[in-house]
């Protein structure tokens, strides 16, 4: 019978001392030293004393007995040297009962108090021994070392959380404090939360950091990083999430600086500095990589398309080449430009700047007055740009400048010939977002069909078409852009143009990048190798190297297999960069809408999808959804008004509500 005996058991990680008032067989009715009565399964008892106490005594006497017993056992516990005991028995694979270990520790004779003291010491140590089937087993040396490491890590974790949460609380309270030594740890946890939410690698630790800081919503991690001065108010999370380099390493900068002042080896270049060469770009352009020239010779038009010879400077497998392959396109975003090639090169010696002699890979074409191509050739050349013009300047001077007018007439003919060959003109205005230093956001739609933009577009398409033909016909390995015929060609007749473009775009197949030439149905061409922007696009530079090497020696730089390897390595990053650009434009538009809650915007119905309509906001050419409401029946292509109810750029939340149809009368 257990009645009257001291029973010790583990509760909430502690050993509890109690006296059994009644043994019910499957339950022990106990009184603890803290004056609590509990029922306990006999299986949970850690120790049961051999001696018994008179349970008929008063409750006060029993409690006094329990307190004295516990005090004695705690005092004896302090005499136990757990490490020495472990060193004595470690290496043994057997388990030891409490009495045997107590005898090793205290010698004979031993009492219930010695056994309890031993058990308490080993239990509290939790390093050298572990309980197994009610007995103690000595841990191996490896296990002891592992537990020590875990304890050190836990202590470090606790220290970090405590210091980190105090830092966050003080900063949020507006106090000026020094950055703690756990700054990097805190920033990493918060960054992962802001980037990945509940999928953050250390989500539990991150949530505990916030909880200790008095924060319950993990969405506030971004705001804390802004408060800490780590992020800007409009930090581009995609650049961080996808590890896109936003600057160049010291080694890359040094290589660029060295190349910028190094003399370029002399080669047999064709002197085209006598041609009237000009560039047409936006007003903020700093890296001019394409230029044009046009001369009339009787009934013949000689067009020159001159592309900056980047391949003569940025060599394969150089540090700058590896950098460009890792970030294979310049990224132009509102408030930020991230060039593919460092500015000392891209904006200086490689840039076709006014009044300066530059190396180019030039395409010289001869057309008759009806725009029929008579012949063409590529040449390694040197050119001198006479004018760096803007699109607006060209549009303004078209009527007074005969050369510009001839360029436009030829561009129109080239476009017409492509359209007759099946090209699809699905261009829409390009959304432009501007953010000033005060954070004011403005947007406008940039027409892509102005005369100046048509000139540039058609002549770049011409260059890439003939580059594709040149590579194909001379069996130069290249990366070709191909596109299959659309699944269906819609008729625009009687259809709103905006709706037509969106619907037709759904029916065209994606562009493919291939080492084998093939038709490009969207452009209406039999071959196409994009090579007209080697300063801004890595794959253009790769193809330019092929053409340049062939013109020099007849031997290309890369074989077909190597080009395929480059394609496989670069294409995923190109898709990521395109996604970043789309997301960033959407971010700023949604932010603009968040400042215009309650304002109405014009939209067009694109699709009827169950409980909602997919729409296009015509001011931004951005798609969004609106919920259907009872009585709402809207048709595809119908123009409506929607009101902004809620908008949050950080979560890409946009809630719009239908307010009425646009009066088309």
ZAFIGU-318341 format. One record per residue (C-alpha): residue in one letter; x, y, z. Coordinates in nm, 3 decimals. Example, Ala and Ser with C-alpha at 12.3 -4.5 7.8 and 13.67 -1.06 7.14 Angstrom:
# residues 2
> a	1.230	-0.450	0.780
> s	1.367	-0.106	0.714
END
This chain:
# residues 665
> x	0.000	0.000	0.000
> x	0.119	0.348	-0.082
> x	-0.089	0.527	0.178
> x	0.125	0.737	0.413
> x	0.429	0.725	0.188
> x	0.602	1.024	0.025
> x	0.523	1.028	-0.348
> x	0.726	1.247	-0.585
> x	0.612	1.308	-0.939
> x	0.689	1.547	-1.225
> x	0.443	1.825	-1.305
> x	0.511	2.111	-1.548
> x	0.882	2.032	-1.553
> x	0.925	2.026	-1.176
> x	0.943	1.753	-0.909
> x	0.647	1.778	-0.671
> x	0.668	1.638	-0.317
> x	0.343	1.493	-0.178
> x	0.201	1.248	0.077
> x	-0.039	0.972	-0.027
> x	-0.357	1.012	0.176
> x	-0.533	0.718	0.014
> x	-0.436	0.442	-0.231
> x	-0.735	0.371	-0.455
> x	-0.552	0.115	-0.670
> x	-0.569	0.291	-1.003
> x	-0.547	0.635	-0.842
> x	-0.338	0.783	-0.562
> x	-0.503	1.060	-0.364
> x	-0.222	1.299	-0.270
> x	-0.164	1.612	-0.063
> x	0.119	1.831	-0.190
> x	0.351	2.053	0.010
> x	0.164	2.352	-0.135
> x	-0.159	2.224	0.027
> x	-0.321	2.095	-0.293
> x	-0.507	1.764	-0.320
> x	-0.457	1.577	-0.645
> x	-0.536	1.236	-0.791
> x	-0.245	1.071	-0.969
> x	-0.199	0.752	-1.166
> x	0.060	0.527	-0.995
> x	0.245	0.514	-1.331
> x	0.328	0.881	-1.298
> x	0.507	0.842	-0.965
> x	0.880	0.908	-0.997
> x	0.969	0.799	-0.640
> x	0.773	0.637	-0.358
> x	0.940	0.633	-0.015
> x	0.995	0.309	0.177
> x	0.901	0.470	0.508
> x	0.545	0.583	0.585
> x	0.390	0.866	0.783
> x	0.080	0.857	0.999
> x	-0.200	0.998	0.780
> x	-0.432	1.028	1.079
> x	-0.235	1.332	1.196
> x	-0.378	1.676	1.137
> x	-0.345	1.845	0.798
> x	-0.117	2.108	0.953
> x	0.118	1.840	1.087
> x	0.125	1.661	0.754
> x	0.204	1.985	0.569
> x	0.479	2.067	0.818
> x	0.623	1.718	0.766
> x	0.615	1.763	0.386
> x	0.787	2.102	0.403
> x	1.066	1.970	0.629
> x	1.109	1.668	0.402
> x	1.133	1.882	0.091
> x	1.381	2.121	0.254
> x	1.603	1.831	0.361
> x	1.598	1.674	0.016
> x	1.680	2.004	-0.153
> x	1.977	2.050	0.082
> x	2.105	1.701	0.006
> x	2.058	1.763	-0.367
> x	2.318	2.039	-0.353
> x	2.574	1.782	-0.238
> x	2.536	1.576	-0.556
> x	2.814	1.627	-0.812
> x	2.633	1.511	-1.125
> x	2.933	1.542	-1.354
> x	3.154	1.326	-1.132
> x	2.881	1.065	-1.110
> x	2.838	1.071	-1.489
> x	3.213	1.030	-1.544
> x	3.200	0.728	-1.315
> x	2.929	0.542	-1.508
> x	2.929	0.691	-1.861
> x	3.008	0.443	-2.130
> x	2.780	0.187	-1.967
> x	2.482	0.105	-2.184
> x	2.266	-0.012	-1.894
> x	2.016	0.194	-1.699
> x	2.061	0.257	-1.327
> x	1.797	0.276	-1.059
> x	1.791	0.572	-0.826
> x	1.907	0.380	-0.519
> x	2.218	0.241	-0.690
> x	2.325	0.586	-0.811
> x	2.249	0.733	-0.468
> x	2.481	0.475	-0.310
> x	2.758	0.570	-0.556
> x	2.707	0.933	-0.469
> x	2.652	0.928	-0.091
> x	2.786	0.590	0.013
> x	2.599	0.363	0.254
> x	2.367	0.372	0.437
> x	2.123	0.577	0.229
> x	1.769	0.691	0.303
> x	1.467	0.792	0.099
> x	1.600	1.147	0.127
> x	1.930	1.054	-0.042
> x	1.749	0.879	-0.326
> x	1.522	1.178	-0.378
> x	1.817	1.420	-0.366
> x	1.993	1.214	-0.633
> x	1.685	1.205	-0.855
> x	1.631	1.579	-0.813
> x	1.992	1.661	-0.902
> x	1.991	1.445	-1.215
> x	1.651	1.572	-1.323
> x	1.745	1.937	-1.282
> x	2.082	1.888	-1.454
> x	1.917	1.744	-1.768
> x	2.259	1.716	-1.927
> x	2.440	1.404	-1.820
> x	2.152	1.160	-1.759
> x	1.810	1.094	-1.901
> x	1.511	0.899	-1.772
> x	1.427	0.577	-1.950
> x	1.149	0.349	-1.822
> x	1.170	0.505	-1.476
> x	1.549	0.461	-1.452
> x	1.844	0.682	-1.540
> x	2.069	0.623	-1.841
> x	2.402	0.807	-1.877
> x	2.423	1.016	-2.194
> x	2.713	0.961	-2.432
> x	2.984	1.225	-2.462
> x	2.848	1.317	-2.805
> x	2.500	1.362	-2.662
> x	2.630	1.578	-2.377
> x	2.816	1.799	-2.626
> x	2.503	1.824	-2.840
> x	2.290	1.929	-2.541
> x	2.549	2.189	-2.441
> x	2.542	2.333	-2.792
> x	2.164	2.344	-2.784
> x	2.170	2.522	-2.450
> x	2.419	2.775	-2.583
> x	2.204	2.831	-2.891
> x	1.894	2.870	-2.679
> x	2.070	3.117	-2.451
> x	2.189	3.312	-2.754
> x	1.840	3.303	-2.904
> x	1.691	3.433	-2.580
> x	1.945	3.713	-2.563
> x	1.879	3.811	-2.925
> x	1.505	3.812	-2.881
> x	1.527	4.018	-2.565
> x	1.766	4.278	-2.708
> x	1.590	4.283	-3.044
> x	1.243	4.335	-2.900
> x	1.369	4.614	-2.673
> x	1.524	4.787	-2.974
> x	1.203	4.762	-3.175
> x	0.991	4.891	-2.886
> x	1.213	5.194	-2.832
> x	1.231	5.283	-3.202
> x	0.853	5.254	-3.236
> x	0.818	5.480	-2.934
> x	1.023	5.743	-3.113
> x	1.331	5.709	-2.893
> x	1.678	5.765	-3.037
> x	1.881	5.455	-2.949
> x	2.207	5.297	-3.057
> x	2.184	4.996	-3.282
> x	2.230	4.678	-3.075
> x	2.479	4.404	-3.155
> x	2.183	4.187	-3.261
> x	2.086	4.432	-3.536
> x	2.164	4.195	-3.827
> x	1.971	3.911	-3.660
> x	1.663	4.129	-3.609
> x	1.675	4.270	-3.961
> x	1.704	3.922	-4.114
> x	1.400	3.793	-3.923
> x	1.194	4.099	-4.016
> x	1.308	4.089	-4.379
> x	1.209	3.723	-4.417
> x	0.869	3.802	-4.262
> x	0.810	4.095	-4.497
> x	0.918	3.896	-4.802
> x	0.764	3.556	-4.734
> x	0.498	3.605	-4.464
> x	0.393	3.276	-4.304
> x	0.641	3.093	-4.527
> x	0.938	3.272	-4.365
> x	1.221	3.027	-4.276
> x	1.214	3.107	-3.901
> x	0.848	3.195	-3.871
> x	0.807	3.094	-3.505
> x	1.113	3.286	-3.391
> x	1.007	3.585	-3.599
> x	0.657	3.584	-3.451
> x	0.803	3.562	-3.101
> x	1.021	3.866	-3.172
> x	0.712	4.060	-3.277
> x	0.509	3.935	-2.980
> x	0.778	4.049	-2.735
> x	0.771	4.385	-2.910
> x	0.396	4.412	-2.855
> x	0.306	4.340	-3.220
> x	0.055	4.077	-3.329
> x	0.039	4.119	-3.710
> x	0.331	3.985	-3.912
> x	0.233	4.229	-4.189
> x	0.382	4.506	-3.974
> x	0.735	4.371	-4.032
> x	0.768	4.598	-4.336
> x	0.670	4.907	-4.136
> x	0.922	4.819	-3.864
> x	1.201	4.792	-4.120
> x	1.104	5.136	-4.248
> x	1.103	5.271	-3.891
> x	1.447	5.119	-3.831
> x	1.578	5.296	-4.141
> x	1.659	4.968	-4.316
> x	1.407	5.010	-4.596
> x	1.264	5.305	-4.780
> x	0.893	5.371	-4.761
> x	0.849	5.223	-5.110
> x	1.115	4.954	-5.099
> x	1.110	4.725	-5.402
> x	1.067	4.385	-5.238
> x	1.100	4.193	-5.564
> x	1.460	4.307	-5.605
> x	1.536	4.164	-5.261
> x	1.317	3.856	-5.301
> x	1.483	3.754	-5.629
> x	1.835	3.868	-5.526
> x	1.872	4.107	-5.818
> x	2.201	4.304	-5.792
> x	2.127	4.677	-5.779
> x	2.490	4.786	-5.794
> x	2.821	4.660	-5.925
> x	3.090	4.499	-5.714
> x	3.420	4.676	-5.656
> x	3.587	4.433	-5.893
> x	3.330	4.505	-6.166
> x	3.366	4.880	-6.114
> x	3.744	4.853	-6.136
> x	3.724	4.652	-6.457
> x	3.481	4.904	-6.609
> x	3.699	5.198	-6.506
> x	4.005	5.030	-6.654
> x	3.830	4.954	-6.983
> x	3.694	5.309	-6.999
> x	4.048	5.451	-7.025
> x	4.221	5.165	-7.205
> x	4.289	5.208	-7.577
> x	4.080	4.976	-7.791
> x	4.290	4.759	-8.025
> x	4.300	4.897	-8.376
> x	4.109	4.693	-8.630
> x	4.025	4.737	-8.994
> x	3.713	4.949	-8.942
> x	3.513	5.104	-9.220
> x	3.512	5.481	-9.179
> x	3.150	5.596	-9.173
> x	3.218	5.919	-8.986
> x	3.113	6.112	-9.294
> x	2.755	5.985	-9.273
> x	2.486	6.214	-9.122
> x	2.427	5.994	-8.815
> x	2.165	6.074	-8.549
> x	2.001	5.905	-8.252
> x	1.636	5.919	-8.148
> x	1.563	5.846	-7.782
> x	1.373	5.964	-7.478
> x	1.478	6.286	-7.300
> x	1.631	6.096	-7.005
> x	1.836	5.851	-7.211
> x	2.204	5.828	-7.119
> x	2.306	5.503	-7.289
> x	2.268	5.550	-7.665
> x	2.312	5.211	-7.829
> x	2.151	5.267	-8.172
> x	2.183	5.538	-8.435
> x	2.050	5.602	-8.785
> x	2.164	5.760	-9.108
> x	1.992	5.809	-9.444
> x	2.119	5.939	-9.779
> x	1.945	5.972	-10.113
> x	2.146	5.882	-10.421
> x	1.928	5.939	-10.723
> x	1.660	5.672	-10.714
> x	1.832	5.485	-10.434
> x	1.792	5.525	-10.058
> x	2.087	5.421	-9.843
> x	1.982	5.354	-9.484
> x	2.235	5.298	-9.210
> x	2.146	5.140	-8.876
> x	2.445	5.167	-8.645
> x	2.458	4.963	-8.323
> x	2.717	5.029	-8.054
> x	2.996	4.772	-8.072
> x	2.976	4.646	-7.714
> x	3.139	4.314	-7.804
> x	3.469	4.491	-7.880
> x	3.494	4.595	-7.514
> x	3.302	4.344	-7.297
> x	3.473	4.014	-7.362
> x	3.331	3.664	-7.301
> x	3.392	3.524	-6.951
> x	3.523	3.855	-6.820
> x	3.394	3.977	-6.484
> x	3.161	4.223	-6.659
> x	3.035	3.949	-6.889
> x	2.950	3.728	-6.590
> x	2.782	4.022	-6.421
> x	2.573	4.093	-6.730
> x	2.475	3.727	-6.762
> x	2.355	3.730	-6.399
> x	2.149	4.045	-6.462
> x	2.079	4.005	-6.834
> x	1.885	4.325	-6.899
> x	1.888	4.683	-6.783
> x	1.594	4.754	-6.556
> x	1.421	5.089	-6.592
> x	1.181	5.154	-6.306
> x	1.011	5.463	-6.164
> x	1.270	5.641	-5.948
> x	1.536	5.384	-6.030
> x	1.753	5.268	-6.318
> x	1.964	4.954	-6.287
> x	2.196	4.925	-6.589
> x	2.328	4.593	-6.713
> x	2.672	4.740	-6.783
> x	2.842	4.995	-6.551
> x	2.785	5.361	-6.650
> x	3.155	5.438	-6.725
> x	3.104	5.207	-7.022
> x	2.730	5.210	-7.097
> x	2.703	5.589	-7.074
> x	3.051	5.675	-7.197
> x	3.278	5.487	-7.435
> x	3.005	5.250	-7.557
> x	2.738	5.515	-7.589
> x	2.679	5.678	-7.928
> x	2.703	6.030	-7.792
> x	2.687	6.341	-8.003
> x	3.014	6.464	-8.154
> x	3.221	6.161	-8.048
> x	3.373	5.889	-8.262
> x	3.246	5.545	-8.166
> x	3.282	5.188	-8.287
> x	2.970	5.028	-8.432
> x	2.844	4.721	-8.610
> x	2.658	4.894	-8.887
> x	2.394	4.767	-9.125
> x	2.395	4.945	-9.462
> x	2.087	4.885	-9.676
> x	1.995	5.007	-10.020
> x	1.629	5.051	-10.115
> x	1.461	5.174	-10.430
> x	1.220	5.465	-10.400
> x	0.930	5.222	-10.347
> x	1.098	5.076	-10.040
> x	1.209	4.750	-10.196
> x	1.529	4.617	-10.042
> x	1.799	4.594	-10.308
> x	2.092	4.473	-10.098
> x	2.243	4.497	-9.752
> x	2.566	4.433	-9.568
> x	2.698	4.435	-9.210
> x	3.029	4.603	-9.140
> x	3.260	4.682	-8.850
> x	3.275	5.057	-8.855
> x	3.344	5.381	-8.678
> x	3.078	5.652	-8.675
> x	3.033	6.000	-8.535
> x	2.684	6.101	-8.421
> x	2.590	6.447	-8.534
> x	2.276	6.481	-8.323
> x	2.122	6.314	-8.018
> x	1.755	6.389	-8.085
> x	1.450	6.317	-7.871
> x	1.126	6.165	-7.999
> x	0.952	6.497	-7.945
> x	1.213	6.688	-8.145
> x	1.181	6.448	-8.437
> x	0.800	6.474	-8.437
> x	0.830	6.851	-8.433
> x	1.085	6.874	-8.716
> x	0.941	6.614	-8.954
> x	0.791	6.867	-9.193
> x	1.103	7.081	-9.212
> x	1.374	6.815	-9.214
> x	1.386	6.619	-9.542
> x	1.598	6.339	-9.393
> x	1.353	6.276	-9.111
> x	1.062	6.281	-9.357
> x	1.236	6.026	-9.581
> x	1.298	5.808	-9.276
> x	0.929	5.818	-9.186
> x	0.819	5.738	-9.540
> x	1.053	5.438	-9.552
> x	0.941	5.320	-9.207
> x	0.576	5.331	-9.321
> x	0.658	5.119	-9.625
> x	0.849	4.866	-9.416
> x	0.558	4.834	-9.173
> x	0.308	4.798	-9.456
> x	0.516	4.519	-9.613
> x	0.529	4.334	-9.280
> x	0.154	4.369	-9.230
> x	0.095	4.237	-9.580
> x	0.308	3.941	-9.475
> x	0.087	3.872	-9.171
> x	0.236	4.097	-8.900
> x	-0.005	4.185	-8.620
> x	-0.011	4.544	-8.501
> x	-0.124	4.503	-8.140
> x	0.047	4.802	-7.989
> x	-0.110	4.994	-7.704
> x	0.018	5.308	-7.533
> x	0.285	5.237	-7.273
> x	0.204	5.341	-6.917
> x	0.460	5.583	-6.778
> x	0.483	5.640	-6.403
> x	0.669	5.935	-6.258
> x	0.742	5.987	-5.889
> x	0.901	6.314	-5.780
> x	1.125	6.371	-5.477
> x	0.823	6.458	-5.261
> x	0.659	6.128	-5.350
> x	0.394	6.274	-5.581
> x	0.285	6.017	-5.838
> x	0.176	6.099	-6.192
> x	0.098	5.870	-6.483
> x	0.039	5.909	-6.854
> x	0.000	5.681	-7.155
> x	0.281	5.712	-7.406
> x	0.165	5.663	-7.764
> x	0.385	5.404	-7.937
> x	0.262	5.497	-8.285
> x	0.401	5.849	-8.314
> x	0.612	5.910	-8.627
> x	0.942	5.918	-8.439
> x	0.870	5.594	-8.252
> x	0.761	5.426	-8.575
> x	1.094	5.522	-8.734
> x	1.297	5.372	-8.452
> x	1.079	5.063	-8.416
> x	1.080	4.975	-8.786
> x	1.452	5.032	-8.836
> x	1.540	4.822	-8.529
> x	1.310	4.545	-8.654
> x	1.485	4.573	-8.991
> x	1.828	4.537	-8.829
> x	1.722	4.231	-8.630
> x	1.549	4.074	-8.932
> x	1.854	4.109	-9.152
> x	2.082	3.998	-8.868
> x	1.872	3.683	-8.845
> x	1.897	3.630	-9.219
> x	2.272	3.700	-9.216
> x	2.331	3.440	-8.944
> x	2.100	3.188	-9.107
> x	2.243	3.225	-9.457
> x	2.605	3.216	-9.338
> x	2.541	2.931	-9.092
> x	2.648	3.142	-8.795
> x	2.514	2.991	-8.472
> x	2.270	3.241	-8.324
> x	1.974	3.279	-8.092
> x	1.662	3.332	-8.301
> x	1.329	3.462	-8.183
> x	1.045	3.267	-8.339
> x	0.668	3.276	-8.304
> x	0.410	3.034	-8.442
> x	0.096	3.147	-8.619
> x	-0.176	3.261	-8.376
> x	-0.446	3.010	-8.292
> x	-0.696	3.251	-8.444
> x	-0.680	3.585	-8.623
> x	-0.964	3.806	-8.511
> x	-1.123	4.070	-8.727
> x	-1.107	4.418	-8.582
> x	-1.404	4.526	-8.787
> x	-1.681	4.651	-8.561
> x	-1.478	4.578	-8.247
> x	-1.341	4.830	-8.003
> x	-0.962	4.851	-8.058
> x	-0.872	4.806	-7.691
> x	-1.088	4.496	-7.665
> x	-0.950	4.365	-7.995
> x	-0.590	4.394	-7.874
> x	-0.657	4.215	-7.545
> x	-0.854	3.935	-7.712
> x	-0.608	3.889	-8.000
> x	-0.310	3.881	-7.763
> x	-0.468	3.581	-7.593
> x	-0.462	3.397	-7.924
> x	-0.096	3.446	-8.005
> x	0.166	3.198	-7.898
> x	0.457	3.305	-7.679
> x	0.787	3.401	-7.833
> x	1.045	3.124	-7.836
> x	1.420	3.162	-7.821
> x	1.586	2.895	-8.032
> x	1.918	2.813	-8.191
> x	1.732	2.716	-8.509
> x	1.588	2.989	-8.733
> x	1.218	3.008	-8.794
> x	0.939	3.252	-8.884
> x	0.824	3.526	-8.647
> x	0.452	3.548	-8.723
> x	0.387	3.848	-8.500
> x	0.634	4.057	-8.700
> x	0.561	3.894	-9.036
> x	0.926	3.797	-9.091
> x	1.104	3.480	-9.197
> x	1.393	3.516	-8.949
> x	1.464	3.733	-8.646
> x	1.769	3.754	-8.419
> x	1.745	4.035	-8.166
> x	2.078	4.217	-8.156
> x	1.991	4.589	-8.168
> x	2.043	4.671	-7.799
> x	2.366	4.511	-7.672
> x	2.417	4.774	-7.399
> x	2.084	4.687	-7.239
> x	2.022	4.319	-7.323
> x	2.272	4.040	-7.266
> x	2.145	3.805	-7.535
> x	2.175	4.087	-7.790
> x	2.540	4.115	-7.687
> x	2.586	3.739	-7.729
> x	2.450	3.745	-8.086
> x	2.652	4.060	-8.162
> x	2.967	3.870	-8.064
> x	2.878	3.603	-8.320
> x	2.831	3.853	-8.603
> x	3.140	4.054	-8.507
> x	3.364	3.748	-8.489
> x	3.236	3.627	-8.826
> x	3.305	3.965	-8.987
> x	3.657	3.964	-8.843
> x	3.768	3.607	-8.898
> x	3.482	3.397	-9.029
> x	3.479	3.201	-8.700
> x	3.201	3.268	-8.442
> x	3.270	3.281	-8.067
> x	3.011	3.022	-7.962
> x	2.896	2.695	-8.108
> x	2.531	2.591	-8.104
> x	2.561	2.390	-7.783
> x	2.717	2.678	-7.593
> x	2.442	2.913	-7.712
> x	2.183	2.668	-7.585
> x	2.357	2.661	-7.246
> x	2.352	3.042	-7.233
> x	1.985	3.049	-7.325
> x	1.890	2.800	-7.054
> x	2.089	2.994	-6.793
> x	1.961	3.340	-6.884
> x	1.595	3.298	-6.982
> x	1.457	3.242	-6.627
> x	1.622	3.562	-6.503
> x	1.486	3.754	-6.800
> x	1.137	3.640	-6.706
> x	1.200	3.746	-6.348
> x	1.315	4.093	-6.456
> x	1.005	4.134	-6.673
> x	0.790	4.032	-6.376
> x	0.967	4.281	-6.150
> x	0.901	4.561	-6.397
> x	0.531	4.472	-6.426
> x	0.493	4.441	-6.049
> x	0.665	4.772	-5.988
> x	0.446	4.962	-6.230
> x	0.141	4.805	-6.068
> x	0.271	4.897	-5.721
> x	0.290	5.267	-5.807
> x	-0.048	5.267	-5.980
> x	-0.215	5.099	-5.681
> x	-0.040	5.347	-5.452
> x	-0.178	5.632	-5.661
> x	-0.525	5.478	-5.634
> x	-0.481	5.443	-5.256
> x	-0.453	5.822	-5.244
> x	-0.773	5.859	-5.443
> x	-1.023	5.655	-5.244
> x	-1.371	5.744	-5.361
> x	-1.256	5.867	-5.701
> x	-1.416	5.723	-6.016
> x	-1.218	5.583	-6.309
> x	-1.317	5.466	-6.653
> x	-1.290	5.095	-6.727
> x	-1.381	4.841	-6.995
> x	-1.538	4.499	-6.934
> x	-1.298	4.232	-7.052
> x	-1.448	3.907	-6.918
> x	-1.748	3.772	-6.729
> x	-1.608	3.533	-6.467
> x	-1.873	3.374	-6.243
> x	-1.916	3.613	-5.953
> x	-1.699	3.891	-6.093
> x	-1.601	4.085	-6.401
> x	-1.245	4.124	-6.523
> x	-1.195	4.485	-6.630
> x	-0.927	4.709	-6.779
> x	-0.871	5.050	-6.618
> x	-0.831	5.261	-6.930
> x	-0.620	5.534	-6.766
> x	-0.354	5.278	-6.676
> x	-0.423	4.981	-6.908
> x	-0.416	4.766	-6.594
> x	-0.649	4.474	-6.532
> x	-0.851	4.436	-6.212
> x	-1.168	4.267	-6.088
> x	-1.503	4.394	-5.965
> x	-1.765	4.189	-5.787
> x	-2.102	4.135	-5.947
> x	-2.404	4.272	-5.766
> x	-2.770	4.184	-5.804
> x	-2.914	4.337	-6.113
> x	-2.574	4.399	-6.273
> x	-2.554	4.273	-6.630
> x	-2.257	4.403	-6.824
> x	-2.129	4.300	-7.165
> x	-1.779	4.244	-7.300
> x	-1.634	4.566	-7.437
> x	-1.877	4.785	-7.240
> x	-1.728	5.097	-7.081
> x	-1.819	5.164	-6.718
> x	-1.726	5.379	-6.420
> x	-1.571	5.221	-6.113
> x	-1.500	5.375	-5.774
> x	-1.192	5.304	-5.566
> x	-1.300	5.157	-5.232
> x	-0.972	5.021	-5.102
> x	-0.614	5.005	-5.228
> x	-0.290	4.885	-5.068
> x	0.022	4.858	-5.286
> x	0.214	4.643	-5.038
> x	-0.042	4.364	-5.044
> x	-0.154	4.439	-5.402
> x	-0.507	4.489	-5.273
> x	-0.743	4.678	-5.501
> x	-1.116	4.691	-5.435
> x	-1.325	4.864	-5.701
> x	-1.700	4.904	-5.722
> x	-1.921	4.952	-6.025
> x	-2.099	5.288	-6.021
> x	-2.255	5.310	-6.368
> x	-2.209	5.282	-6.741
> x	-2.023	5.537	-6.949
> x	-2.257	5.746	-7.161
> x	-2.146	5.686	-7.518
> x	-2.402	5.917	-7.673
END
